[in-house]
């Protein structure tokens, strides 16, 4: 993930998927696999942070009467 260019969530996810595919193939030399792993961890953290930020923004929604109301996502328990 390049620090110079602001990457979108979708671009980061696509790059992360590509890294996972390469690592799953198993044909990657050890040094390259470690590099891919490090990059994948950076991308994973970026995506997690981005989702956390969006979740914080979504915690408040505007009701019809103009008041803010708490908003919580219901997660399925598996």
N, CA, C and O atoms as a Tinker XYZ file with bonds, in Angstrom:
   312  protein
     1  N      0.850000   -1.176000    0.000000    73     2
     2  CA     0.000000    0.000000    0.000000    64     1     3
     3  C      0.885000    1.224000    0.000000    63     2     4     5
     4  O      1.735000    1.380000    0.876000    81     3
     5  N      0.698000    2.074000   -0.950000    73     3     6
     6  CA     1.522000    3.261000   -1.090000    64     5     7
     7  C      1.083000    4.340000   -0.113000    63     6     8     9
     8  O     -0.104000    4.643000    0.002000    81     7
     9  N      2.054000    4.918000    0.593000    73     7    10
    10  CA     1.764000    5.989000    1.523000    64     9    11
    11  C      1.518000    7.301000    0.782000    63    10    12    13
    12  O      0.858000    8.192000    1.317000    81    11
    13  N      2.036000    7.436000   -0.435000    73    11    14
    14  CA     1.957000    8.672000   -1.193000    64    13    15
    15  C      0.550000    8.936000   -1.704000    63    14    16    17
    16  O      0.094000   10.079000   -1.695000    81    15
    17  N     -0.134000    7.909000   -2.143000    73    15    18
    18  CA    -1.454000    8.037000   -2.753000    64    17    19
    19  C     -2.516000    7.572000   -1.753000    63    18    20    21
    20  O     -2.355000    6.538000   -1.106000    81    19
    21  N     -3.594000    8.335000   -1.632000    73    19    22
    22  CA    -4.689000    7.930000   -0.760000    64    21    23
    23  C     -5.447000    6.792000   -1.439000    63    22    24    25
    24  O     -6.004000    6.971000   -2.522000    81    23
    25  N     -5.466000    5.644000   -0.812000    73    23    26
    26  CA    -6.096000    4.451000   -1.365000    64    25    27
    27  C     -7.531000    4.372000   -0.853000    63    26    28    29
    28  O     -7.793000    4.660000    0.315000    81    27
    29  N     -8.456000    3.984000   -1.724000    73    27    30
    30  CA    -9.837000    3.797000   -1.290000    64    29    31
    31  C     -9.964000    2.436000   -0.605000    63    30    32    33
    32  O     -9.103000    1.566000   -0.742000    81    31
    33  N    -11.039000    2.282000    0.119000    73    31    34
    34  CA   -11.324000    1.016000    0.790000    64    33    35
    35  C    -11.392000   -0.119000   -0.231000    63    34    36    37
    36  O    -10.839000   -1.197000   -0.017000    81    35
    37  N    -12.076000    0.141000   -1.334000    73    35    38
    38  CA   -12.249000   -0.890000   -2.354000    64    37    39
    39  C    -10.923000   -1.299000   -2.978000    63    38    40    41
    40  O    -10.688000   -2.481000   -3.230000    81    39
    41  N    -10.047000   -0.312000   -3.230000    73    39    42
    42  CA    -8.725000   -0.616000   -3.789000    64    41    43
    43  C     -7.897000   -1.441000   -2.805000    63    42    44    45
    44  O     -7.207000   -2.383000   -3.194000    81    43
    45  N     -7.976000   -1.074000   -1.524000    73    43    46
    46  CA    -7.231000   -1.802000   -0.500000    64    45    47
    47  C     -7.724000   -3.240000   -0.387000    63    46    48    49
    48  O     -6.921000   -4.163000   -0.249000    81    47
    49  N     -9.042000   -3.436000   -0.445000    73    47    50
    50  CA    -9.594000   -4.793000   -0.369000    64    49    51
    51  C     -9.161000   -5.625000   -1.569000    63    50    52    53
    52  O     -8.815000   -6.798000   -1.423000    81    51
    53  N     -9.180000   -5.025000   -2.751000    73    51    54
    54  CA    -8.773000   -5.754000   -3.958000    64    53    55
    55  C     -7.298000   -6.154000   -3.857000    63    54    56    57
    56  O     -6.934000   -7.284000   -4.185000    81    55
    57  N     -6.460000   -5.235000   -3.408000    73    55    58
    58  CA    -5.037000   -5.526000   -3.257000    64    57    59
    59  C     -4.822000   -6.611000   -2.199000    63    58    60    61
    60  O     -3.978000   -7.491000   -2.371000    81    59
    61  N     -5.579000   -6.548000   -1.114000    73    59    62
    62  CA    -5.486000   -7.558000   -0.063000    64    61    63
    63  C     -5.901000   -8.932000   -0.594000    63    62    64    65
    64  O     -5.259000   -9.934000   -0.281000    81    63
    65  N     -6.955000   -8.983000   -1.384000    73    63    66
    66  CA    -7.393000  -10.246000   -1.978000    64    65    67
    67  C     -6.319000  -10.824000   -2.895000    63    66    68    69
    68  O     -6.095000  -12.034000   -2.905000    81    67
    69  N     -5.654000   -9.964000   -3.665000    73    67    70
    70  CA    -4.579000  -10.405000   -4.554000    64    69    71
    71  C     -3.429000  -11.007000   -3.746000    63    70    72    73
    72  O     -2.881000  -12.046000   -4.114000    81    71
    73  N     -3.071000  -10.350000   -2.650000    73    71    74
    74  CA    -1.988000  -10.847000   -1.787000    64    73    75
    75  C     -2.356000  -12.201000   -1.197000    63    74    76    77
    76  O     -1.536000  -13.119000   -1.171000    81    75
    77  N     -3.591000  -12.322000   -0.725000    73    75    78
    78  CA    -4.041000  -13.593000   -0.143000    64    77    79
    79  C     -3.979000  -14.706000   -1.182000    63    78    80    81
    80  O     -3.540000  -15.814000   -0.874000    81    79
    81  N     -4.409000  -14.427000   -2.399000    73    79    82
    82  CA    -4.358000  -15.428000   -3.468000    64    81    83
    83  C     -2.919000  -15.878000   -3.726000    63    82    84    85
    84  O     -2.655000  -17.071000   -3.870000    81    83
    85  N     -1.994000  -14.923000   -3.784000    73    83    86
    86  CA    -0.587000  -15.262000   -4.024000    64    85    87
    87  C     -0.035000  -16.125000   -2.899000    63    86    88    89
    88  O      0.679000  -17.096000   -3.150000    81    87
    89  N     -0.364000  -15.776000   -1.662000    73    87    90
    90  CA     0.138000  -16.548000   -0.523000    64    89    91
    91  C     -0.496000  -17.942000   -0.474000    63    90    92    93
    92  O      0.160000  -18.908000   -0.085000    81    91
    93  N     -1.757000  -18.048000   -0.863000    73    91    94
    94  CA    -2.433000  -19.347000   -0.857000    64    93    95
    95  C     -1.863000  -20.290000   -1.916000    63    94    96    97
    96  O     -1.901000  -21.508000   -1.742000    81    95
    97  N     -1.334000  -19.738000   -3.013000    73    95    98
    98  CA    -0.740000  -20.570000   -4.057000    64    97    99
    99  C      0.468000  -21.331000   -3.521000    63    98   100   101
   100  O      0.722000  -22.466000   -3.923000    81    99
   101  N      1.206000  -20.705000   -2.618000    73    99   102
   102  CA     2.341000  -21.375000   -2.002000    64   101   103
   103  C      3.605000  -21.401000   -2.829000    63   102   104   105
   104  O      4.593000  -21.996000   -2.399000    81   103
   105  N      3.620000  -20.780000   -4.002000    73   103   106
   106  CA     4.787000  -20.793000   -4.874000    64   105   107
   107  C      5.687000  -19.573000   -4.661000    63   106   108   109
   108  O      6.580000  -19.316000   -5.468000    81   107
   109  N      5.460000  -18.831000   -3.593000    73   107   110
   110  CA     6.177000  -17.590000   -3.351000    64   109   111
   111  C      7.410000  -17.878000   -2.477000    63   110   112   113
   112  O      7.298000  -18.561000   -1.459000    81   111
   113  N      8.581000  -17.362000   -2.869000    73   111   114
   114  CA     9.766000  -17.515000   -2.028000    64   113   115
   115  C      9.529000  -16.902000   -0.647000    63   114   116   117
   116  O      8.742000  -15.966000   -0.510000    81   115
   117  N     10.201000  -17.423000    0.364000    73   115   118
   118  CA     9.972000  -17.015000    1.744000    64   117   119
   119  C     10.070000  -15.507000    1.953000    63   118   120   121
   120  O      9.190000  -14.905000    2.566000    81   119
   121  N     11.138000  -14.897000    1.444000    73   119   122
   122  CA    11.323000  -13.456000    1.639000    64   121   123
   123  C     10.170000  -12.654000    1.021000    63   122   124   125
   124  O      9.696000  -11.677000    1.600000    81   123
   125  N      9.735000  -13.084000   -0.151000    73   123   126
   126  CA     8.628000  -12.411000   -0.824000    64   125   127
   127  C      7.324000  -12.647000   -0.064000    63   126   128   129
   128  O      6.487000  -11.749000    0.032000    81   127
   129  N      7.153000  -13.845000    0.469000    73   127   130
   130  CA     5.946000  -14.162000    1.237000    64   129   131
   131  C      5.872000  -13.289000    2.489000    63   130   132   133
   132  O      4.796000  -12.816000    2.855000    81   131
   133  N      7.004000  -13.077000    3.140000    73   131   134
   134  CA     7.039000  -12.218000    4.325000    64   133   135
   135  C      6.669000  -10.788000    3.947000    63   134   136   137
   136  O      5.920000  -10.122000    4.662000    81   135
   137  N      7.194000  -10.326000    2.829000    73   135   138
   138  CA     6.871000   -8.983000    2.344000    64   137   139
   139  C      5.381000   -8.862000    2.035000    63   138   140   141
   140  O      4.745000   -7.876000    2.407000    81   139
   141  N      4.824000   -9.870000    1.352000    73   139   142
   142  CA     3.388000   -9.880000    1.068000    64   141   143
   143  C      2.580000   -9.874000    2.361000    63   142   144   145
   144  O      1.578000   -9.169000    2.477000    81   143
   145  N      3.029000  -10.672000    3.334000    73   143   146
   146  CA     2.317000  -10.764000    4.611000    64   145   147
   147  C      2.296000   -9.405000    5.309000    63   146   148   149
   148  O      1.253000   -8.976000    5.803000    81   147
   149  N      3.438000   -8.732000    5.352000    73   147   150
   150  CA     3.514000   -7.411000    5.990000    64   149   151
   151  C      2.578000   -6.425000    5.296000    63   150   152   153
   152  O      1.847000   -5.683000    5.951000    81   151
   153  N      2.609000   -6.424000    3.972000    73   151   154
   154  CA     1.750000   -5.529000    3.206000    64   153   155
   155  C      0.283000   -5.871000    3.455000    63   154   156   157
   156  O     -0.554000   -4.977000    3.583000    81   155
   157  N     -0.022000   -7.153000    3.521000    73   155   158
   158  CA    -1.396000   -7.586000    3.798000    64   157   159
   159  C     -1.873000   -7.130000    5.164000    63   158   160   161
   160  O     -3.032000   -6.749000    5.321000    81   159
   161  N     -0.997000   -7.167000    6.148000    73   159   162
   162  CA    -1.360000   -6.710000    7.490000    64   161   163
   163  C     -1.626000   -5.209000    7.496000    63   162   164   165
   164  O     -2.550000   -4.746000    8.165000    81   163
   165  N     -0.826000   -4.446000    6.757000    73   163   166
   166  CA    -1.057000   -2.991000    6.652000    64   165   167
   167  C     -2.410000   -2.717000    6.000000    63   166   168   169
   168  O     -3.171000   -1.864000    6.458000    81   167
   169  N     -2.697000   -3.450000    4.929000    73   167   170
   170  CA    -3.971000   -3.278000    4.236000    64   169   171
   171  C     -5.145000   -3.672000    5.126000    63   170   172   173
   172  O     -6.178000   -3.002000    5.142000    81   171
   173  N     -4.977000   -4.754000    5.857000    73   171   174
   174  CA    -6.019000   -5.218000    6.761000    64   173   175
   175  C     -6.313000   -4.166000    7.833000    63   174   176   177
   176  O     -7.475000   -3.894000    8.137000    81   175
   177  N     -5.271000   -3.583000    8.400000    73   175   178
   178  CA    -5.447000   -2.542000    9.412000    64   177   179
   179  C     -6.120000   -1.319000    8.805000    63   178   180   181
   180  O     -7.015000   -0.735000    9.416000    81   179
   181  N     -5.696000   -0.928000    7.607000    73   179   182
   182  CA    -6.302000    0.212000    6.925000    64   181   183
   183  C     -7.809000   -0.022000    6.742000    63   182   184   185
   184  O     -8.620000    0.856000    7.037000    81   183
   185  N     -8.172000   -1.209000    6.255000    73   183   186
   186  CA    -9.589000   -1.521000    6.012000    64   185   187
   187  C    -10.373000   -1.542000    7.326000    63   186   188   189
   188  O    -11.488000   -1.025000    7.396000    81   187
   189  N     -9.791000   -2.135000    8.357000    73   187   190
   190  CA   -10.450000   -2.185000    9.661000    64   189   191
   191  C    -10.671000   -0.782000   10.207000    63   190   192   193
   192  O    -11.757000   -0.463000   10.691000    81   191
   193  N     -9.641000    0.058000   10.127000    73   191   194
   194  CA    -9.759000    1.436000   10.611000    64   193   195
   195  C    -10.814000    2.208000    9.832000    63   194   196   197
   196  O    -11.590000    2.969000   10.409000    81   195
   197  N    -10.838000    2.007000    8.521000    73   195   198
   198  CA   -11.816000    2.690000    7.669000    64   197   199
   199  C    -13.238000    2.260000    8.054000    63   198   200   201
   200  O    -14.131000    3.099000    8.168000    81   199
   201  N    -13.442000    0.962000    8.253000    73   199   202
   202  CA   -14.761000    0.466000    8.643000    64   201   203
   203  C    -15.164000    0.977000   10.024000    63   202   204   205
   204  O    -16.330000    1.304000   10.247000    81   203
   205  N    -14.219000    1.046000   10.940000    73   203   206
   206  CA   -14.508000    1.566000   12.280000    64   205   207
   207  C    -14.946000    3.021000   12.209000    63   206   208   209
   208  O    -15.872000    3.438000   12.904000    81   207
   209  N    -14.265000    3.791000   11.353000    73   207   210
   210  CA   -14.615000    5.198000   11.192000    64   209   211
   211  C    -16.030000    5.341000   10.622000    63   210   212   213
   212  O    -16.809000    6.171000   11.091000    81   211
   213  N    -16.351000    4.548000    9.631000    73   211   214
   214  CA   -17.691000    4.592000    9.031000    64   213   215
   215  C    -18.734000    4.180000   10.064000    63   214   216   217
   216  O    -19.809000    4.777000   10.132000    81   215
   217  N    -18.426000    3.171000   10.864000    73   215   218
   218  CA   -19.363000    2.724000   11.894000    64   217   219
   219  C    -19.623000    3.838000   12.905000    63   218   220   221
   220  O    -20.760000    4.033000   13.335000    81   219
   221  N    -18.577000    4.567000   13.284000    73   219   222
   222  CA   -18.741000    5.693000   14.198000    64   221   223
   223  C    -19.658000    6.748000   13.592000    63   222   224   225
   224  O    -20.512000    7.304000   14.283000    81   223
   225  N    -19.482000    7.023000   12.302000    73   223   226
   226  CA   -20.339000    8.001000   11.631000    64   225   227
   227  C    -21.789000    7.530000   11.576000    63   226   228   229
   228  O    -22.715000    8.335000   11.669000    81   227
   229  N    -21.978000    6.219000   11.425000    73   227   230
   230  CA   -23.324000    5.673000   11.292000    64   229   231
   231  C    -24.028000    5.511000   12.636000    63   230   232   233
   232  O    -25.229000    5.241000   12.673000    81   231
   233  N    -23.293000    5.673000   13.746000    73   231   234
   234  CA   -23.910000    5.515000   15.060000    64   233   235
   235  C    -24.973000    6.582000   15.324000    63   234   236   237
   236  O    -25.877000    6.387000   16.137000    81   235
   237  N    -24.853000    7.675000   14.647000    73   235   238
   238  CA   -25.847000    8.747000   14.784000    64   237   239
   239  C    -26.566000    8.924000   13.453000    63   238   240   241
   240  O    -25.933000    9.127000   12.417000    81   239
   241  N    -27.865000    8.846000   13.490000    73   239   242
   242  CA   -28.639000    9.105000   12.269000    64   241   243
   243  C    -29.680000   10.172000   12.587000    63   242   244   245
   244  O    -30.107000   10.322000   13.732000    81   243
   245  N    -30.067000   10.886000   11.588000    73   243   246
   246  CA   -31.026000   11.965000   11.758000    64   245   247
   247  C    -32.445000   11.412000   11.701000    63   246   248   249
   248  O    -32.842000   10.776000   10.724000    81   247
   249  N    -33.200000   11.667000   12.765000    73   247   250
   250  CA   -34.605000   11.263000   12.778000    64   249   251
   251  C    -35.422000   12.277000   11.984000    63   250   252   253
   252  O    -34.938000   13.364000   11.667000    81   251
   253  N    -36.623000   11.929000   11.675000    73   251   254
   254  CA   -37.489000   12.802000   10.884000    64   253   255
   255  C    -37.700000   14.160000   11.540000    63   254   256   257
   256  O    -37.834000   15.163000   10.838000    81   255
   257  N    -37.733000   14.215000   12.866000    73   255   258
   258  CA   -37.976000   15.479000   13.560000    64   257   259
   259  C    -36.689000   16.282000   13.781000    63   258   260   261
   260  O    -36.720000   17.312000   14.453000    81   259
   261  N    -35.568000   15.829000   13.230000    73   259   262
   262  CA   -34.320000   16.581000   13.316000    64   261   263
   263  C    -33.439000   16.227000   14.489000    63   262   264   265
   264  O    -32.339000   16.766000   14.611000    81   263
   265  N    -33.888000   15.332000   15.361000    73   263   266
   266  CA   -33.064000   14.926000   16.499000    64   265   267
   267  C    -32.167000   13.761000   16.105000    63   266   268   269
   268  O    -32.513000   12.943000   15.252000    81   267
   269  N    -31.010000   13.710000   16.748000    73   267   270
   270  CA   -30.106000   12.592000   16.492000    64   269   271
   271  C    -30.498000   11.411000   17.359000    63   270   272   273
   272  O    -30.921000   11.571000   18.504000    81   271
   273  N    -30.353000   10.238000   16.800000    73   271   274
   274  CA   -30.710000    9.016000   17.508000    64   273   275
   275  C    -29.546000    8.047000   17.409000    63   274   276   277
   276  O    -28.903000    7.947000   16.364000    81   275
   277  N    -29.275000    7.337000   18.487000    73   275   278
   278  CA   -28.204000    6.334000   18.442000    64   277   279
   279  C    -28.582000    5.241000   17.456000    63   278   280   281
   280  O    -29.750000    4.876000   17.321000    81   279
   281  N    -27.577000    4.733000   16.779000    73   279   282
   282  CA   -27.769000    3.693000   15.777000    64   281   283
   283  C    -26.757000    2.599000   16.041000    63   282   284   285
   284  O    -25.559000    2.871000   16.127000    81   283
   285  N    -27.219000    1.367000   16.172000    73   283   286
   286  CA   -26.321000    0.246000   16.394000    64   285   287
   287  C    -26.622000   -0.848000   15.383000    63   286   288   289
   288  O    -27.782000   -1.140000   15.091000    81   287
   289  N    -25.574000   -1.443000   14.857000    73   287   290
   290  CA   -25.714000   -2.526000   13.896000    64   289   291
   291  C    -25.959000   -3.820000   14.656000    63   290   292   293
   292  O    -25.236000   -4.144000   15.599000    81   291
   293  N    -26.978000   -4.552000   14.243000    73   291   294
   294  CA   -27.257000   -5.864000   14.835000    64   293   295
   295  C    -26.384000   -6.892000   14.134000    63   294   296   297
   296  O    -26.478000   -7.066000   12.919000    81   295
   297  N    -25.545000   -7.566000   14.888000    73   295   298
   298  CA   -24.681000   -8.588000   14.303000    64   297   299
   299  C    -25.283000   -9.963000   14.547000    63   298   300   301
   300  O    -25.779000  -10.264000   15.633000    81   299
   301  N    -25.225000  -10.791000   13.506000    73   299   302
   302  CA   -25.701000  -12.163000   13.634000    64   301   303
   303  C    -24.693000  -12.969000   14.437000    63   302   304   305
   304  O    -23.483000  -12.853000   14.240000    81   303
   305  N    -25.210000  -13.786000   15.343000    73   303   306
   306  CA   -24.338000  -14.675000   16.091000    64   305   307
   307  C    -24.281000  -16.009000   15.374000    63   306   308   309
   308  O    -25.311000  -16.633000   15.120000    81   307
   309  N    -23.094000  -16.433000   15.056000    73   307   310
   310  CA   -22.943000  -17.698000   14.324000    64   309   311
   311  C    -22.499000  -18.804000   15.236000    63   310   312
   312  O    -22.322000  -19.938000   14.790000    81   311
